[in-house]
Structures are given as C-alpha cells and as structure tokens.
Amino acid sequence: MSWYTTHLGVKPESEGSSTTMFQWREKDDTKQVGYTVWSIFPHDTKYFDPSAAPFMINFRVKDLERLLDQLKREGVKVDDKREEYDYGKFGWIIDPEGNRIELWEPKGEPPP
C-alpha cells in the first residue's frame, strides 16, 4: 500500500489497511453519497477462489437476493455463500470465463 500512497496519493482507511474508499455523490440526487472501494490483496489470497484471476470486480446492486435468484434461474453460477455487515450484504457469482464477481447491496438501499 505504501507504494500507492507515495506515488499516487492513495491513502489507506486506517493504519495497516490495504483498502481505501473514494467518496462520490449520485448524479440525480447529490445528497446521496456512494463509495468506490479499492483494495489490494496478497498475491496468495484465497478470497477470489474459485477464480484463477488475480482480481475481482464488485458491483453495487439493489435487492441482492432477488438478483441472485434471477441470475440462478438464468443459469449463472451463483455462490451459496452470503455475508452481511453493518454496511451491507454481499453475494458472489462466476462469469462464463470463471471470474468471481462480488455483488454488494449497501445497507438501506431501496428496492427498484
């Protein structure tokens, strides 16, 4: 992380963290704040498994469970694992090339 801080000005969220969050506002409702999360993982992380890719894309979604059910019906490989934190719910899918994709429903996100 120190290389990114020194050369690109990317500062960690806290001491020892490898994550930073870039804050932005919704175009149609500037009172609504959003975040782009940027994280570095160790080269030997298992977090992206079963994907062989050294990265993972995270999409912000509304109604995570409904979307995962729909994707499963459409034949998309859906990970049964779910995680919930004070900042939202997470689920994962695998694309046709085997890349793991993280889906995040922020806490308090209104359904469509």
KOLFIKOL-380723 format. One record per residue: residue number from 1; residue in one letter; chain; x, y, z of N, C-alpha, C, O in turn. Coordinates in steps of 0.02 Angstrom, whole numbers, always signed. Example, Ala and Ser with C-alpha at 12.3 -4.5 7.8 and 13.67 -1.06 7.14 Angstrom:
BEGIN
<rec fike="1" tordren="a" tortor="A" n_c1="+660" n_c2="-284" n_c3="+390" ca_c1="+615" ca_c2="-225" ca_c3="+390" c_c1="+660" c_c2="-165" c_c3="+390" o_c1="+712" o_c2="-166" o_c3="+423"/>
<rec fike="2" tordren="s" tortor="A" n_c1="+642" n_c2="-112" n_c3="+354" ca_c1="+684" ca_c2="-53" ca_c3="+357" c_c1="+645" c_c2="+2" c_c3="+394" o_c1="+670" o_c2="+57" o_c3="+402"/>
REM end
This chain:
BEGIN
<rec fike="1" tordren="m" tortor="A" n_c1="+41" n_c2="-60" n_c3="+0" ca_c1="+0" ca_c2="+0" ca_c3="+0" c_c1="+43" c_c2="+63" c_c3="+0" o_c1="+24" o_c2="+114" o_c3="-28"/>
<rec fike="2" tordren="s" tortor="A" n_c1="+102" n_c2="+59" n_c3="+31" ca_c1="+144" ca_c2="+119" ca_c3="+37" c_c1="+164" c_c2="+145" c_c3="-31" o_c1="+170" o_c2="+206" o_c3="-40"/>
<rec fike="3" tordren="w" tortor="A" n_c1="+176" n_c2="+101" n_c3="-80" ca_c1="+194" ca_c2="+124" ca_c3="-147" c_c1="+137" c_c2="+167" c_c3="-176" o_c1="+151" o_c2="+220" o_c3="-205"/>
<rec fike="4" tordren="y" tortor="A" n_c1="+76" n_c2="+145" n_c3="-168" ca_c1="+18" ca_c2="+182" ca_c3="-194" c_c1="+9" c_c2="+249" c_c3="-158" o_c1="-11" o_c2="+299" o_c3="-188"/>
<rec fike="5" tordren="t" tortor="A" n_c1="+23" n_c2="+250" n_c3="-93" ca_c1="+19" ca_c2="+312" ca_c3="-55" c_c1="+73" c_c2="+361" c_c3="-78" o_c1="+59" o_c2="+419" o_c3="-90"/>
<rec fike="6" tordren="t" tortor="A" n_c1="+134" n_c2="+336" n_c3="-83" ca_c1="+191" ca_c2="+379" ca_c3="-102" c_c1="+184" c_c2="+407" c_c3="-173" o_c1="+193" o_c2="+467" o_c3="-184"/>
<rec fike="7" tordren="h" tortor="A" n_c1="+167" n_c2="+364" n_c3="-220" ca_c1="+169" ca_c2="+384" ca_c3="-290" c_c1="+102" c_c2="+407" c_c3="-319" o_c1="+101" o_c2="+446" o_c3="-367"/>
<rec fike="8" tordren="l" tortor="A" n_c1="+46" n_c2="+385" n_c3="-291" ca_c1="-19" ca_c2="+403" ca_c3="-318" c_c1="-65" c_c2="+438" c_c3="-269" o_c1="-120" o_c2="+458" o_c3="-286"/>
<rec fike="9" tordren="g" tortor="A" n_c1="-42" n_c2="+445" n_c3="-207" ca_c1="-82" ca_c2="+481" ca_c3="-157" c_c1="-141" c_c2="+442" c_c3="-130" o_c1="-185" o_c2="+470" o_c3="-99"/>
<rec fike="10" tordren="v" tortor="A" n_c1="-142" n_c2="+376" n_c3="-141" ca_c1="-196" ca_c2="+334" ca_c3="-116" c_c1="-182" c_c2="+318" c_c3="-43" o_c1="-132" o_c2="+285" o_c3="-28"/>
<rec fike="11" tordren="k" tortor="A" n_c1="-224" n_c2="+342" n_c3="+1" ca_c1="-213" ca_c2="+334" ca_c3="+73" c_c1="-259" c_c2="+279" c_c3="+101" o_c1="-318" o_c2="+276" o_c3="+83"/>
<rec fike="12" tordren="p" tortor="A" n_c1="-232" n_c2="+235" n_c3="+144" ca_c1="-272" ca_c2="+182" ca_c3="+173" c_c1="-325" c_c2="+210" c_c3="+221" o_c1="-317" o_c2="+265" o_c3="+249"/>
<rec fike="13" tordren="e" tortor="A" n_c1="-378" n_c2="+172" n_c3="+230" ca_c1="-433" ca_c2="+192" ca_c3="+275" c_c1="-409" c_c2="+197" c_c3="+347" o_c1="-432" o_c2="+239" o_c3="+385"/>
<rec fike="14" tordren="s" tortor="A" n_c1="-362" n_c2="+153" n_c3="+366" ca_c1="-335" ca_c2="+154" ca_c3="+434" c_c1="-264" c_c2="+126" c_c3="+432" o_c1="-243" o_c2="+97" o_c3="+382"/>
<rec fike="15" tordren="e" tortor="A" n_c1="-227" n_c2="+135" n_c3="+485" ca_c1="-159" ca_c2="+111" ca_c3="+490" c_c1="-156" c_c2="+36" c_c3="+477" o_c1="-193" o_c2="-3" o_c3="+508"/>
<rec fike="16" tordren="g" tortor="A" n_c1="-114" n_c2="+15" n_c3="+431" ca_c1="-106" ca_c2="-56" ca_c3="+416" c_c1="-157" c_c2="-83" c_c3="+366" o_c1="-153" o_c2="-141" o_c3="+347"/>
<rec fike="17" tordren="s" tortor="A" n_c1="-205" n_c2="-42" n_c3="+346" ca_c1="-257" ca_c2="-64" ca_c3="+299" c_c1="-230" c_c2="-64" c_c3="+227" o_c1="-186" o_c2="-25" o_c3="+210"/>
<rec fike="18" tordren="s" tortor="A" n_c1="-258" n_c2="-107" n_c3="+186" ca_c1="-242" ca_c2="-107" ca_c3="+114" c_c1="-303" c_c2="-87" c_c3="+74" o_c1="-308" o_c2="-103" o_c3="+14"/>
<rec fike="19" tordren="t" tortor="A" n_c1="-348" n_c2="-51" n_c3="+106" ca_c1="-411" ca_c2="-29" ca_c3="+74" c_c1="-417" c_c2="+46" c_c3="+80" o_c1="-400" o_c2="+76" o_c3="+131"/>
<rec fike="20" tordren="t" tortor="A" n_c1="-443" n_c2="+77" n_c3="+28" ca_c1="-462" ca_c2="+147" ca_c3="+30" c_c1="-530" c_c2="+155" c_c3="-3" o_c1="-549" o_c2="+114" o_c3="-46"/>
<rec fike="21" tordren="m" tortor="A" n_c1="-566" n_c2="+206" n_c3="+16" ca_c1="-633" ca_c2="+218" ca_c3="-13" c_c1="-634" c_c2="+288" c_c3="-42" o_c1="-617" o_c2="+337" o_c3="-10"/>
<rec fike="22" tordren="f" tortor="A" n_c1="-656" n_c2="+291" n_c3="-105" ca_c1="-664" ca_c2="+355" ca_c3="-139" c_c1="-738" c_c2="+373" c_c3="-135" o_c1="-781" o_c2="+337" o_c3="-160"/>
<rec fike="23" tordren="q" tortor="A" n_c1="-752" n_c2="+430" n_c3="-105" ca_c1="-822" ca_c2="+452" ca_c3="-96" c_c1="-844" c_c2="+492" c_c3="-157" o_c1="-806" o_c2="+530" o_c3="-187"/>
<rec fike="24" tordren="w" tortor="A" n_c1="-907" n_c2="+482" n_c3="-176" ca_c1="-937" ca_c2="+519" ca_c3="-231" c_c1="-1011" c_c2="+530" c_c3="-217" o_c1="-1037" o_c2="+501" o_c3="-169"/>
<rec fike="25" tordren="r" tortor="A" n_c1="-1044" n_c2="+569" n_c3="-257" ca_c1="-1115" ca_c2="+584" ca_c3="-248" c_c1="-1154" c_c2="+561" c_c3="-309" o_c1="-1130" o_c2="+564" o_c3="-366"/>
<rec fike="26" tordren="e" tortor="A" n_c1="-1216" n_c2="+540" n_c3="-297" ca_c1="-1260" ca_c2="+519" ca_c3="-351" c_c1="-1275" c_c2="+578" c_c3="-396" o_c1="-1286" o_c2="+634" o_c3="-372"/>
<rec fike="27" tordren="k" tortor="A" n_c1="-1275" n_c2="+567" n_c3="-461" ca_c1="-1288" ca_c2="+620" ca_c3="-510" c_c1="-1358" c_c2="+649" c_c3="-502" o_c1="-1366" o_c2="+710" o_c3="-505"/>
<rec fike="28" tordren="d" tortor="A" n_c1="-1408" n_c2="+606" n_c3="-493" ca_c1="-1477" ca_c2="+628" ca_c3="-490" c_c1="-1500" c_c2="+650" c_c3="-421" o_c1="-1552" o_c2="+682" o_c3="-413"/>
<rec fike="29" tordren="d" tortor="A" n_c1="-1460" n_c2="+634" n_c3="-369" ca_c1="-1477" ca_c2="+654" ca_c3="-301" c_c1="-1411" c_c2="+666" c_c3="-264" o_c1="-1384" o_c2="+620" o_c3="-233"/>
<rec fike="30" tordren="t" tortor="A" n_c1="-1386" n_c2="+726" n_c3="-266" ca_c1="-1320" ca_c2="+741" ca_c3="-238" c_c1="-1317" c_c2="+735" c_c3="-162" o_c1="-1262" o_c2="+739" o_c3="-134"/>
<rec fike="31" tordren="k" tortor="A" n_c1="-1373" n_c2="+725" n_c3="-129" ca_c1="-1373" ca_c2="+712" ca_c3="-57" c_c1="-1353" c_c2="+640" c_c3="-43" o_c1="-1331" o_c2="+623" o_c3="+12"/>
<rec fike="32" tordren="q" tortor="A" n_c1="-1360" n_c2="+598" n_c3="-93" ca_c1="-1345" ca_c2="+526" ca_c3="-87" c_c1="-1271" c_c2="+515" c_c3="-99" o_c1="-1245" o_c2="+529" o_c3="-154"/>
<rec fike="33" tordren="v" tortor="A" n_c1="-1236" n_c2="+489" n_c3="-49" ca_c1="-1163" ca_c2="+476" ca_c3="-53" c_c1="-1151" c_c2="+403" c_c3="-71" o_c1="-1185" o_c2="+359" o_c3="-46"/>
<rec fike="34" tordren="g" tortor="A" n_c1="-1103" n_c2="+392" n_c3="-115" ca_c1="-1082" ca_c2="+324" ca_c3="-132" c_c1="-1007" c_c2="+318" c_c3="-125" o_c1="-972" o_c2="+368" o_c3="-115"/>
<rec fike="35" tordren="y" tortor="A" n_c1="-982" n_c2="+257" n_c3="-129" ca_c1="-910" ca_c2="+245" ca_c3="-121" c_c1="-886" c_c2="+196" c_c3="-173" o_c1="-921" o_c2="+148" o_c3="-191"/>
<rec fike="36" tordren="t" tortor="A" n_c1="-827" n_c2="+208" n_c3="-198" ca_c1="-790" ca_c2="+159" ca_c3="-237" c_c1="-736" c_c2="+132" c_c3="-191" o_c1="-694" o_c2="+170" o_c3="-166"/>
<rec fike="37" tordren="v" tortor="A" n_c1="-736" n_c2="+67" n_c3="-180" ca_c1="-688" ca_c2="+36" ca_c3="-134" c_c1="-631" c_c2="+6" c_c3="-176" o_c1="-643" o_c2="-29" o_c3="-225"/>
<rec fike="38" tordren="w" tortor="A" n_c1="-571" n_c2="+21" n_c3="-155" ca_c1="-510" ca_c2="-3" ca_c3="-189" c_c1="-469" c_c2="-41" c_c3="-137" o_c1="-452" o_c2="-13" o_c3="-85"/>
<rec fike="39" tordren="s" tortor="A" n_c1="-454" n_c2="-104" n_c3="-152" ca_c1="-416" ca_c2="-145" ca_c3="-104" c_c1="-361" c_c2="-184" c_c3="-139" o_c1="-369" o_c2="-205" o_c3="-196"/>
<rec fike="40" tordren="i" tortor="A" n_c1="-307" n_c2="-192" n_c3="-104" ca_c1="-252" ca_c2="-235" ca_c3="-127" c_c1="-255" c_c2="-299" c_c3="-84" o_c1="-264" o_c2="-295" o_c3="-24"/>
<rec fike="41" tordren="f" tortor="A" n_c1="-248" n_c2="-356" n_c3="-117" ca_c1="-247" ca_c2="-419" ca_c3="-81" c_c1="-178" c_c2="-451" c_c3="-91" o_c1="-146" o_c2="-440" o_c3="-141"/>
<rec fike="42" tordren="p" tortor="A" n_c1="-156" n_c2="-492" n_c3="-43" ca_c1="-92" ca_c2="-527" ca_c3="-51" c_c1="-95" c_c2="-572" c_c3="-113" o_c1="-148" o_c2="-596" o_c3="-132"/>
<rec fike="43" tordren="h" tortor="A" n_c1="-37" n_c2="-584" n_c3="-144" ca_c1="-35" ca_c2="-624" ca_c3="-205" c_c1="-61" c_c2="-695" c_c3="-194" o_c1="-83" o_c2="-727" o_c3="-242"/>
<rec fike="44" tordren="d" tortor="A" n_c1="-58" n_c2="-720" n_c3="-133" ca_c1="-80" ca_c2="-789" ca_c3="-120" c_c1="-149" c_c2="-792" c_c3="-86" o_c1="-166" o_c2="-842" o_c3="-55"/>
<rec fike="45" tordren="t" tortor="A" n_c1="-190" n_c2="-739" n_c3="-93" ca_c1="-256" ca_c2="-737" ca_c3="-62" c_c1="-301" c_c2="-792" c_c3="-90" o_c1="-295" o_c2="-811" o_c3="-149"/>
<rec fike="46" tordren="k" tortor="A" n_c1="-345" n_c2="-817" n_c3="-50" ca_c1="-396" ca_c2="-865" ca_c3="-71" c_c1="-464" c_c2="-830" c_c3="-81" o_c1="-513" o_c2="-863" o_c3="-98"/>
<rec fike="47" tordren="y" tortor="A" n_c1="-465" n_c2="-765" n_c3="-69" ca_c1="-528" ca_c2="-727" ca_c3="-72" c_c1="-562" c_c2="-731" c_c3="-140" o_c1="-623" o_c2="-729" o_c3="-144"/>
<rec fike="48" tordren="f" tortor="A" n_c1="-523" n_c2="-736" n_c3="-194" ca_c1="-551" ca_c2="-737" ca_c3="-261" c_c1="-570" c_c2="-808" c_c3="-285" o_c1="-601" o_c2="-815" o_c3="-337"/>
<rec fike="49" tordren="d" tortor="A" n_c1="-552" n_c2="-859" n_c3="-246" ca_c1="-568" ca_c2="-928" ca_c3="-265" c_c1="-643" c_c2="-936" c_c3="-276" o_c1="-682" o_c2="-907" o_c3="-239"/>
<rec fike="50" tordren="p" tortor="A" n_c1="-664" n_c2="-975" n_c3="-325" ca_c1="-625" ca_c2="-1022" ca_c3="-365" c_c1="-595" c_c2="-991" c_c3="-428" o_c1="-566" o_c2="-1027" o_c3="-468"/>
<rec fike="51" tordren="s" tortor="A" n_c1="-600" n_c2="-927" n_c3="-437" ca_c1="-571" ca_c2="-893" ca_c3="-496" c_c1="-495" c_c2="-897" c_c3="-494" o_c1="-465" o_c2="-893" o_c3="-441"/>
<rec fike="52" tordren="a" tortor="A" n_c1="-465" n_c2="-903" n_c3="-552" ca_c1="-393" ca_c2="-901" ca_c3="-557" c_c1="-368" c_c2="-830" c_c3="-569" o_c1="-308" o_c2="-817" o_c3="-568"/>
<rec fike="53" tordren="a" tortor="A" n_c1="-414" n_c2="-783" n_c3="-580" ca_c1="-396" ca_c2="-713" ca_c3="-593" c_c1="-370" c_c2="-681" c_c3="-529" o_c1="-394" o_c2="-696" o_c3="-475"/>
<rec fike="54" tordren="p" tortor="A" n_c1="-321" n_c2="-636" n_c3="-536" ca_c1="-293" ca_c2="-603" ca_c3="-477" c_c1="-331" c_c2="-540" c_c3="-457" o_c1="-303" o_c2="-495" o_c3="-426"/>
<rec fike="55" tordren="f" tortor="A" n_c1="-394" n_c2="-536" n_c3="-476" ca_c1="-435" ca_c2="-477" ca_c3="-461" c_c1="-508" c_c2="-498" c_c3="-456" o_c1="-526" o_c2="-554" o_c3="-473"/>
<rec fike="56" tordren="m" tortor="A" n_c1="-549" n_c2="-453" n_c3="-431" ca_c1="-621" ca_c2="-464" ca_c3="-429" c_c1="-656" c_c2="-397" c_c3="-437" o_c1="-636" o_c2="-347" o_c3="-406"/>
<rec fike="57" tordren="i" tortor="A" n_c1="-707" n_c2="-396" n_c3="-477" ca_c1="-748" ca_c2="-336" ca_c3="-486" c_c1="-807" c_c2="-341" c_c3="-439" o_c1="-836" o_c2="-395" o_c3="-430"/>
<rec fike="58" tordren="n" tortor="A" n_c1="-825" n_c2="-285" n_c3="-409" ca_c1="-882" ca_c2="-281" ca_c3="-363" c_c1="-933" c_c2="-234" c_c3="-393" o_c1="-917" o_c2="-177" o_c3="-411"/>
<rec fike="59" tordren="f" tortor="A" n_c1="-995" n_c2="-258" n_c3="-400" ca_c1="-1049" ca_c2="-216" ca_c3="-424" c_c1="-1097" c_c2="-199" c_c3="-367" o_c1="-1114" o_c2="-242" o_c3="-327"/>
<rec fike="60" tordren="r" tortor="A" n_c1="-1117" n_c2="-137" n_c3="-364" ca_c1="-1168" ca_c2="-114" ca_c3="-316" c_c1="-1236" c_c2="-131" c_c3="-346" o_c1="-1250" o_c2="-113" o_c3="-403"/>
<rec fike="61" tordren="v" tortor="A" n_c1="-1278" n_c2="-165" n_c3="-308" ca_c1="-1343" ca_c2="-187" ca_c3="-333" c_c1="-1399" c_c2="-169" c_c3="-284" o_c1="-1387" o_c2="-154" o_c3="-226"/>
<rec fike="62" tordren="k" tortor="A" n_c1="-1460" n_c2="-172" n_c3="-310" ca_c1="-1519" ca_c2="-165" ca_c3="-268" c_c1="-1551" c_c2="-234" c_c3="-262" o_c1="-1552" o_c2="-272" o_c3="-310"/>
<rec fike="63" tordren="d" tortor="A" n_c1="-1577" n_c2="-250" n_c3="-203" ca_c1="-1611" ca_c2="-314" ca_c3="-191" c_c1="-1568" c_c2="-374" c_c3="-210" o_c1="-1584" o_c2="-410" o_c3="-258"/>
<rec fike="64" tordren="l" tortor="A" n_c1="-1516" n_c2="-384" n_c3="-174" ca_c1="-1467" ca_c2="-436" ca_c3="-187" c_c1="-1499" c_c2="-505" c_c3="-195" o_c1="-1485" o_c2="-540" o_c3="-243"/>
<rec fike="65" tordren="e" tortor="A" n_c1="-1542" n_c2="-524" n_c3="-148" ca_c1="-1571" ca_c2="-592" ca_c3="-151" c_c1="-1613" c_c2="-602" c_c3="-214" o_c1="-1609" o_c2="-654" o_c3="-246"/>
<rec fike="66" tordren="r" tortor="A" n_c1="-1652" n_c2="-552" n_c3="-233" ca_c1="-1692" ca_c2="-557" ca_c3="-293" c_c1="-1648" c_c2="-565" c_c3="-355" o_c1="-1661" o_c2="-605" o_c3="-399"/>
<rec fike="67" tordren="l" tortor="A" n_c1="-1595" n_c2="-525" n_c3="-357" ca_c1="-1549" ca_c2="-529" ca_c3="-414" c_c1="-1515" c_c2="-597" c_c3="-417" o_c1="-1509" o_c2="-626" o_c3="-471"/>
<rec fike="68" tordren="l" tortor="A" n_c1="-1491" n_c2="-623" n_c3="-361" ca_c1="-1458" ca_c2="-688" ca_c3="-361" c_c1="-1506" c_c2="-743" c_c3="-382" o_c1="-1486" o_c2="-789" o_c3="-418"/>
<rec fike="69" tordren="d" tortor="A" n_c1="-1568" n_c2="-740" n_c3="-359" ca_c1="-1619" ca_c2="-789" ca_c3="-381" c_c1="-1629" c_c2="-785" c_c3="-456" o_c1="-1632" o_c2="-837" o_c3="-490"/>
<rec fike="70" tordren="q" tortor="A" n_c1="-1634" n_c2="-725" n_c3="-483" ca_c1="-1644" ca_c2="-715" ca_c3="-555" c_c1="-1584" c_c2="-742" c_c3="-594" o_c1="-1593" o_c2="-777" o_c3="-644"/>
<rec fike="71" tordren="l" tortor="A" n_c1="-1524" n_c2="-726" n_c3="-571" ca_c1="-1464" ca_c2="-749" ca_c3="-606" c_c1="-1460" c_c2="-826" c_c3="-605" o_c1="-1440" o_c2="-857" o_c3="-655"/>
<rec fike="72" tordren="k" tortor="A" n_c1="-1478" n_c2="-856" n_c3="-549" ca_c1="-1477" ca_c2="-929" ca_c3="-544" c_c1="-1526" c_c2="-960" c_c3="-594" o_c1="-1510" o_c2="-1010" o_c3="-627"/>
<rec fike="73" tordren="r" tortor="A" n_c1="-1586" n_c2="-930" n_c3="-599" ca_c1="-1636" ca_c2="-955" ca_c3="-647" c_c1="-1610" c_c2="-948" c_c3="-719" o_c1="-1629" o_c2="-988" o_c3="-762"/>
<rec fike="74" tordren="e" tortor="A" n_c1="-1568" n_c2="-898" n_c3="-731" ca_c1="-1540" ca_c2="-887" ca_c3="-798" c_c1="-1479" c_c2="-931" c_c3="-812" o_c1="-1449" o_c2="-926" o_c3="-865"/>
<rec fike="75" tordren="g" tortor="A" n_c1="-1461" n_c2="-974" n_c3="-765" ca_c1="-1406" ca_c2="-1020" ca_c3="-775" c_c1="-1338" c_c2="-994" c_c3="-753" o_c1="-1287" o_c2="-1027" o_c3="-767"/>
<rec fike="76" tordren="v" tortor="A" n_c1="-1336" n_c2="-937" n_c3="-720" ca_c1="-1273" ca_c2="-910" ca_c3="-696" c_c1="-1251" c_c2="-949" c_c3="-634" o_c1="-1293" o_c2="-966" o_c3="-592"/>
<rec fike="77" tordren="k" tortor="A" n_c1="-1187" n_c2="-964" n_c3="-628" ca_c1="-1161" ca_c2="-999" ca_c3="-569" c_c1="-1161" c_c2="-950" c_c3="-510" o_c1="-1125" o_c2="-900" o_c3="-511"/>
<rec fike="78" tordren="v" tortor="A" n_c1="-1202" n_c2="-964" n_c3="-459" ca_c1="-1209" ca_c2="-921" ca_c3="-401" c_c1="-1180" c_c2="-957" c_c3="-340" o_c1="-1198" o_c2="-1014" o_c3="-326"/>
<rec fike="79" tordren="d" tortor="A" n_c1="-1136" n_c2="-923" n_c3="-305" ca_c1="-1107" ca_c2="-949" ca_c3="-243" c_c1="-1161" c_c2="-947" c_c3="-189" o_c1="-1195" o_c2="-897" o_c3="-182"/>
<rec fike="80" tordren="d" tortor="A" n_c1="-1170" n_c2="-1002" n_c3="-152" ca_c1="-1220" ca_c2="-1004" ca_c3="-99" c_c1="-1201" c_c2="-961" c_c3="-39" o_c1="-1244" o_c2="-945" o_c3="+3"/>
<rec fike="81" tordren="k" tortor="A" n_c1="-1138" n_c2="-943" n_c3="-34" ca_c1="-1114" ca_c2="-904" ca_c3="+23" c_c1="-1143" c_c2="-833" c_c3="+20" o_c1="-1147" o_c2="-802" o_c3="-33"/>
<rec fike="82" tordren="r" tortor="A" n_c1="-1164" n_c2="-807" n_c3="+79" ca_c1="-1187" ca_c2="-738" ca_c3="+86" c_c1="-1153" c_c2="-710" c_c3="+148" o_c1="-1140" o_c2="-745" o_c3="+196"/>
<rec fike="83" tordren="e" tortor="A" n_c1="-1138" n_c2="-645" n_c3="+146" ca_c1="-1110" ca_c2="-611" ca_c3="+204" c_c1="-1148" c_c2="-547" c_c3="+215" o_c1="-1167" o_c2="-513" o_c3="+167"/>
<rec fike="84" tordren="e" tortor="A" n_c1="-1158" n_c2="-529" n_c3="+279" ca_c1="-1193" ca_c2="-467" ca_c3="+295" c_c1="-1154" c_c2="-430" c_c3="+349" o_c1="-1132" o_c2="-459" o_c3="+399"/>
<rec fike="85" tordren="y" tortor="A" n_c1="-1145" n_c2="-366" n_c3="+337" ca_c1="-1108" ca_c2="-322" ca_c3="+383" c_c1="-1151" c_c2="-260" c_c3="+396" o_c1="-1204" o_c2="-253" o_c3="+367"/>
<rec fike="86" tordren="d" tortor="A" n_c1="-1127" n_c2="-217" n_c3="+439" ca_c1="-1166" ca_c2="-156" ca_c3="+453" c_c1="-1169" c_c2="-110" c_c3="+392" o_c1="-1209" o_c2="-63" o_c3="+392"/>
<rec fike="87" tordren="y" tortor="A" n_c1="-1128" n_c2="-120" n_c3="+342" ca_c1="-1129" ca_c2="-78" ca_c3="+282" c_c1="-1161" c_c2="-112" c_c3="+221" o_c1="-1161" o_c2="-84" o_c3="+167"/>
<rec fike="88" tordren="g" tortor="A" n_c1="-1187" n_c2="-174" n_c3="+230" ca_c1="-1223" ca_c2="-205" ca_c3="+176" c_c1="-1216" c_c2="-280" c_c3="+171" o_c1="-1183" o_c2="-312" o_c3="+212"/>
<rec fike="89" tordren="k" tortor="A" n_c1="-1247" n_c2="-307" n_c3="+119" ca_c1="-1247" ca_c2="-379" ca_c3="+106" c_c1="-1205" c_c2="-394" c_c3="+44" o_c1="-1200" o_c2="-354" o_c3="-2"/>
<rec fike="90" tordren="f" tortor="A" n_c1="-1174" n_c2="-454" n_c3="+44" ca_c1="-1131" ca_c2="-475" ca_c3="-11" c_c1="-1150" c_c2="-544" c_c3="-35" o_c1="-1169" o_c2="-588" o_c3="+4"/>
<rec fike="91" tordren="g" tortor="A" n_c1="-1144" n_c2="-554" n_c3="-100" ca_c1="-1153" ca_c2="-618" ca_c3="-133" c_c1="-1105" c_c2="-621" c_c3="-192" o_c1="-1078" o_c2="-570" o_c3="-212"/>
<rec fike="92" tordren="w" tortor="A" n_c1="-1095" n_c2="-681" n_c3="-220" ca_c1="-1046" ca_c2="-688" ca_c3="-274" c_c1="-1073" c_c2="-732" c_c3="-329" o_c1="-1113" o_c2="-778" o_c3="-318"/>
<rec fike="93" tordren="i" tortor="A" n_c1="-1051" n_c2="-717" n_c3="-389" ca_c1="-1066" ca_c2="-757" ca_c3="-448" c_c1="-1002" c_c2="-770" c_c3="-486" o_c1="-950" o_c2="-739" o_c3="-473"/>
<rec fike="94" tordren="i" tortor="A" n_c1="-1005" n_c2="-817" n_c3="-534" ca_c1="-948" ca_c2="-832" ca_c3="-577" c_c1="-969" c_c2="-819" c_c3="-649" o_c1="-1020" o_c2="-844" o_c3="-672"/>
<rec fike="95" tordren="d" tortor="A" n_c1="-929" n_c2="-779" n_c3="-685" ca_c1="-946" ca_c2="-765" ca_c3="-755" c_c1="-924" c_c2="-823" c_c3="-800" o_c1="-891" o_c2="-869" o_c3="-776"/>
<rec fike="96" tordren="p" tortor="A" n_c1="-942" n_c2="-821" n_c3="-865" ca_c1="-925" ca_c2="-878" ca_c3="-910" c_c1="-850" c_c2="-892" c_c3="-916" o_c1="-831" o_c2="-948" o_c3="-933"/>
<rec fike="97" tordren="e" tortor="A" n_c1="-808" n_c2="-843" n_c3="-903" ca_c1="-736" ca_c2="-854" ca_c3="-906" c_c1="-707" c_c2="-878" c_c3="-839" o_c1="-646" o_c2="-888" o_c3="-833"/>
<rec fike="98" tordren="g" tortor="A" n_c1="-749" n_c2="-888" n_c3="-789" ca_c1="-727" ca_c2="-913" ca_c3="-724" c_c1="-706" c_c2="-859" c_c3="-675" o_c1="-678" o_c2="-875" o_c3="-622"/>
<rec fike="99" tordren="n" tortor="A" n_c1="-719" n_c2="-796" n_c3="-690" ca_c1="-702" ca_c2="-741" ca_c3="-645" c_c1="-755" c_c2="-734" c_c3="-590" o_c1="-815" o_c2="-735" o_c3="-604"/>
<rec fike="100" tordren="r" tortor="A" n_c1="-732" n_c2="-726" n_c3="-530" ca_c1="-777" ca_c2="-716" ca_c3="-473" c_c1="-797" c_c2="-642" c_c3="-472" o_c1="-755" o_c2="-598" o_c3="-477"/>
<rec fike="101" tordren="i" tortor="A" n_c1="-862" n_c2="-629" n_c3="-465" ca_c1="-889" ca_c2="-561" ca_c3="-463" c_c1="-927" c_c2="-553" c_c3="-397" o_c1="-969" o_c2="-594" o_c3="-380"/>
<rec fike="102" tordren="e" tortor="A" n_c1="-911" n_c2="-499" n_c3="-362" ca_c1="-943" ca_c2="-485" ca_c3="-298" c_c1="-1002" c_c2="-437" c_c3="-310" o_c1="-995" o_c2="-388" o_c3="-346"/>
<rec fike="103" tordren="l" tortor="A" n_c1="-1058" n_c2="-452" n_c3="-279" ca_c1="-1117" ca_c2="-409" ca_c3="-282" c_c1="-1130" c_c2="-381" c_c3="-213" o_c1="-1132" o_c2="-419" o_c3="-164"/>
<rec fike="104" tordren="w" tortor="A" n_c1="-1139" n_c2="-316" n_c3="-208" ca_c1="-1147" ca_c2="-282" ca_c3="-144" c_c1="-1211" c_c2="-242" c_c3="-143" o_c1="-1222" o_c2="-199" o_c3="-186"/>
<rec fike="105" tordren="e" tortor="A" n_c1="-1253" n_c2="-256" n_c3="-94" ca_c1="-1313" ca_c2="-215" ca_c3="-82" c_c1="-1299" c_c2="-173" c_c3="-20" o_c1="-1300" o_c2="-199" o_c3="+36"/>
<rec fike="106" tordren="p" tortor="A" n_c1="-1286" n_c2="-108" n_c3="-29" ca_c1="-1273" ca_c2="-65" ca_c3="+29" c_c1="-1332" c_c2="-65" c_c3="+78" o_c1="-1389" o_c2="-72" o_c3="+57"/>
<rec fike="107" tordren="k" tortor="A" n_c1="-1317" n_c2="-58" n_c3="+141" ca_c1="-1368" ca_c2="-54" ca_c3="+193" c_c1="-1415" c_c2="+3" c_c3="+177" o_c1="-1394" o_c2="+58" o_c3="+162"/>
<rec fike="108" tordren="g" tortor="A" n_c1="-1480" n_c2="-11" n_c3="+181" ca_c1="-1530" ca_c2="+41" ca_c3="+169" c_c1="-1544" c_c2="+56" c_c3="+96" o_c1="-1579" o_c2="+103" o_c3="+81"/>
<rec fike="109" tordren="e" tortor="A" n_c1="-1516" n_c2="+16" n_c3="+50" ca_c1="-1527" ca_c2="+26" ca_c3="-21" c_c1="-1600" c_c2="+10" c_c3="-37" o_c1="-1623" o_c2="-45" o_c3="-23"/>
<rec fike="110" tordren="p" tortor="A" n_c1="-1637" n_c2="+58" n_c3="-66" ca_c1="-1707" ca_c2="+44" ca_c3="-81" c_c1="-1715" c_c2="-4" c_c3="-139" o_c1="-1676" o_c2="-1" o_c3="-186"/>
<rec fike="111" tordren="p" tortor="A" n_c1="-1765" n_c2="-49" n_c3="-136" ca_c1="-1777" ca_c2="-94" ca_c3="-193" c_c1="-1798" c_c2="-54" c_c3="-254" o_c1="-1822" o_c2="+3" o_c3="-248"/>
<rec fike="112" tordren="p" tortor="A" n_c1="-1790" n_c2="-83" n_c3="-314" ca_c1="-1808" ca_c2="-48" ca_c3="-376" c_c1="-1882" c_c2="-32" c_c3="-381" o_c1="-1903" o_c2="-3" o_c3="-431"/>
REM end
